[in-house]
Amino acid sequence: MSARLKRYINKIEGGEPLNYSKFLGVLAKEGVSSALVREKTKISRQGRSALYRVDYIDDSFLASIKSRVVTKDMSRAEAALNNKSHAVRVNGSYILRRVGLAHPEVVIIDFKGAFFPPTNNRKALVIENRQNFLSIELTAVFLKEHCQINITDEWDLLFGAGEEISNHLHERYLSSYSNICMLLDLDIGGLRLAKTLAAHTPAAEHSFILPQDINLRLAAVVDKASQKVIEQAFQIGQATPFLARAARSIIEHKKTLEQESYIA
């Protein structure tokens, strides 16, 4: 919305014709009534077209609508003065990290991707589900007994809720690792997240963790996946080799599985 409003403001200031009805519509969505806009402007139609030139606009009114424009250089705090902070990216991020099974620490990442504290480990395990990350002892037992992965202090365990872990600001930090394992939901969301993480860390080795008894676990699931899910799994598996087995599991069983079931 801000980009469209800015284009109209530029046309007004440059004396260029514009679609006045659409301009009114943009301002209406910003909470500015059409009656007020007509009161504060004078326009002239350009021939028989739908375009009008704004011959006059009240200076204070122009300043007020300019204040509604959010620019890429604006901070969230500045945008918040007009309740527009949601339109501006946060100028930093963070990742919750466990070294082995230790208490989580916070890795702070600035708007350029610089991070602190660094890590000495080269193996990372991304855990998507909050409960799996919080119940880390149960998760570690599952990994050891069903996936032959023994979590030691040589591992960094990263909390990757939803798609937050794939934030572009995290690329530099995630590139610290040469081996990135992913404990994610076995569904389209999980496959997509894994694919995105791999794309952001091309130099690393990637693996999508599945338990040895995944077939038995999927067989116990009642609900069937839709045809759309099956088709999407096939496409992702074809395009991303390290996800082929996970995709094939969804396709063959026509089912998906939430990772929280691993600690049930």
C-alpha positions in Angstrom: 0.0 0.0 0.0 2.8 2.4 0.9 4.4 1.9 -2.5 1.2 2.7 -4.4 0.6 5.8 -2.2 4.1 7.0 -2.8 3.7 6.7 -6.6 0.5 8.8 -6.4 2.3 11.4 -4.3 5.2 11.5 -6.8 2.7 12.1 -9.6 1.0 14.9 -7.8 4.3 16.6 -7.0 5.5 16.1 -10.5 2.3 17.5 -12.1 1.6 14.2 -13.8 -2.0 13.0 -14.3 -3.3 10.1 -12.2 -6.3 7.9 -11.8 -8.1 10.0 -9.2 -10.7 7.4 -8.3 -8.0 4.8 -7.5 -6.1 7.5 -5.5 -9.2 8.0 -3.4 -9.4 4.2 -3.0 -5.9 4.0 -1.7 -6.4 6.8 0.8 -9.7 5.3 1.9 -7.9 2.1 2.9 -5.6 4.4 5.0 -8.6 5.8 6.8 -8.8 9.1 4.8 -12.3 9.9 3.6 -12.9 10.8 0.0 -14.8 13.9 1.1 -11.7 15.2 2.9 -9.5 14.5 -0.1 -11.9 16.4 -2.4 -11.9 19.3 0.1 -8.1 19.5 0.2 -7.5 19.2 -3.6 -8.4 20.7 -6.9 -8.3 18.6 -10.0 -8.7 18.9 -13.8 -9.7 16.1 -16.1 -7.2 15.3 -18.9 -9.2 15.1 -22.1 -11.7 12.3 -22.2 -9.5 9.9 -20.2 -10.0 8.7 -16.7 -6.9 10.6 -15.6 -6.9 13.8 -13.7 -4.2 16.2 -12.8 -4.1 17.5 -9.2 -3.7 21.3 -9.7 -3.7 22.1 -6.0 -3.3 20.2 -2.8 -3.3 21.7 0.7 0.3 21.6 2.1 -0.6 20.3 5.5 -2.8 17.6 3.9 0.0 16.5 1.6 2.4 16.3 4.6 -0.2 14.1 6.4 -0.5 11.6 3.6 3.3 11.6 3.1 3.6 10.5 6.8 1.6 7.4 5.9 4.3 6.2 3.5 6.6 3.6 4.9 10.1 3.5 3.2 12.7 0.8 3.2 15.0 3.1 5.2 12.5 3.6 7.9 12.9 1.9 11.3 10.1 0.0 12.9 10.1 2.6 15.7 9.6 5.4 13.2 6.9 3.5 11.4 5.2 2.8 14.7 4.5 6.5 15.0 1.8 6.0 12.4 0.9 2.4 13.5 2.8 1.0 10.5 5.5 -1.0 12.3 4.1 -4.3 10.8 5.1 -3.0 7.4 8.8 -2.8 8.3 11.2 -5.7 9.0 12.7 -6.0 12.4 16.4 -4.9 12.1 17.7 -8.1 13.7 16.8 -11.6 14.9 17.7 -14.3 17.3 18.0 -18.1 17.5 17.6 -20.2 20.6 20.5 -22.6 20.8 21.4 -25.5 23.1 24.9 -26.9 23.1 24.1 -30.5 23.5 21.4 -30.8 26.2 22.4 -27.7 28.0 20.1 -24.9 29.0 19.2 -22.7 25.9 21.2 -19.6 25.1 20.2 -16.8 22.7 22.2 -16.0 19.6 21.6 -12.4 18.6 21.8 -11.5 14.9 21.9 -8.0 13.7 20.5 -6.5 10.5 23.7 -7.4 8.5 23.7 -11.0 9.7 26.6 -10.5 12.2 25.9 -12.7 15.3 27.0 -13.3 18.9 27.9 -15.6 20.6 29.7 -17.7 17.9 29.8 -21.4 17.9 32.7 -23.9 17.9 30.5 -26.8 16.7 30.0 -27.8 13.1 27.0 -30.0 13.6 23.5 -28.5 14.0 20.2 -30.1 14.7 17.2 -27.9 13.8 14.1 -28.8 15.9 10.9 -27.3 14.6 8.5 -28.2 17.3 8.5 -26.2 20.6 7.6 -29.2 22.7 10.3 -31.3 21.2 12.8 -28.5 22.0 11.6 -28.0 25.5 11.4 -31.7 26.3 15.0 -32.1 25.1 15.7 -35.2 27.3 12.8 -37.1 25.7 13.8 -35.9 22.2 17.4 -37.1 22.8 16.2 -40.5 23.9 14.1 -40.8 20.7 17.0 -39.7 18.5 19.4 -42.3 20.1 16.9 -45.2 20.1 15.2 -44.7 16.8 17.6 -42.6 14.7 21.1 -43.7 15.9 21.9 -40.1 16.7 23.7 -39.5 20.0 23.4 -35.8 21.1 26.7 -34.7 22.8 28.2 -31.3 23.4 29.5 -31.5 19.8 26.0 -30.7 18.6 24.2 -27.4 18.5 20.4 -27.8 18.8 18.5 -24.9 17.2 14.9 -24.0 17.8 13.3 -23.5 14.4 9.6 -22.6 15.1 7.5 -22.5 11.9 9.6 -20.8 9.2 11.5 -18.4 11.5 14.7 -20.4 11.3 14.8 -19.7 7.5 14.9 -15.9 8.1 17.3 -14.4 5.6 19.2 -12.8 8.5 20.2 -16.3 9.7 22.1 -17.4 6.6 25.5 -16.2 7.8 25.1 -17.9 11.2 23.7 -21.1 9.8 26.6 -21.2 7.3 28.9 -21.8 10.4 27.8 -25.5 10.2 29.1 -28.1 7.8 26.4 -30.6 8.8 22.8 -29.6 9.3 20.2 -32.2 10.4 16.5 -31.4 10.6 13.9 -32.8 12.9 10.8 -31.5 11.3 7.2 -32.5 10.8 6.9 -35.0 8.0 4.5 -33.0 5.9 4.7 -30.4 3.1 5.5 -27.6 5.5 8.5 -29.6 6.9 9.7 -30.5 3.4 9.5 -26.9 2.3 11.3 -25.7 5.3 14.1 -28.2 4.8 14.4 -27.2 1.2 14.7 -23.5 2.1 17.3 -24.2 4.8 19.4 -26.2 2.3 19.1 -23.4 -0.2 20.4 -20.9 2.4 23.3 -23.1 3.3 24.6 -24.7 0.1 28.0 -25.6 1.5 26.6 -27.8 4.2 25.6 -31.4 4.2 21.9 -31.8 4.9 19.7 -34.6 6.3 16.0 -34.9 7.1 15.8 -37.1 10.1 13.3 -40.0 10.0 13.1 -42.8 12.6 13.9 -46.3 11.5 10.3 -47.4 12.2 8.8 -44.6 10.2 6.7 -47.0 8.2 5.0 -48.4 11.3 4.4 -44.9 12.6 2.8 -43.8 9.4 0.7 -46.9 9.2 -0.8 -46.0 12.6 -2.0 -42.6 11.4 -5.7 -42.6 10.6 -6.1 -39.5 8.4 -5.1 -39.7 4.8 -3.2 -36.9 3.0 -4.9 -35.2 0.1 -4.0 -35.7 -3.5 -2.5 -32.2 -3.5 -0.2 -33.1 -0.7 0.9 -36.3 -2.5 1.6 -34.3 -5.7 3.5 -31.6 -3.8 5.6 -34.2 -2.0 6.5 -35.9 -5.3 7.6 -32.5 -6.8 9.8 -31.7 -3.8 11.3 -35.1 -3.6 12.2 -35.0 -7.3 13.8 -31.6 -7.0 15.6 -32.1 -3.7 17.6 -35.4 -3.4 18.1 -35.4 0.3 14.3 -35.1 0.8 13.6 -38.0 -1.5 13.1 -40.6 1.2 10.9 -38.3 3.3 8.8 -37.5 0.3 8.5 -41.1 -0.7 7.3 -42.0 2.8 4.4 -39.5 2.4 3.6 -40.7 -1.0 3.6 -44.4 -0.3 1.5 -44.2 2.8 -0.5 -41.2 1.7 -0.1 -39.8 5.2 1.9 -37.2 7.1 3.2 -37.2 10.7 3.8 -34.5 13.3 7.2 -34.7 15.0 5.6 -34.2 18.4 4.5 -37.8 18.1 8.1 -38.8 18.5 8.0 -38.0 22.2 4.5 -39.3 23.0 
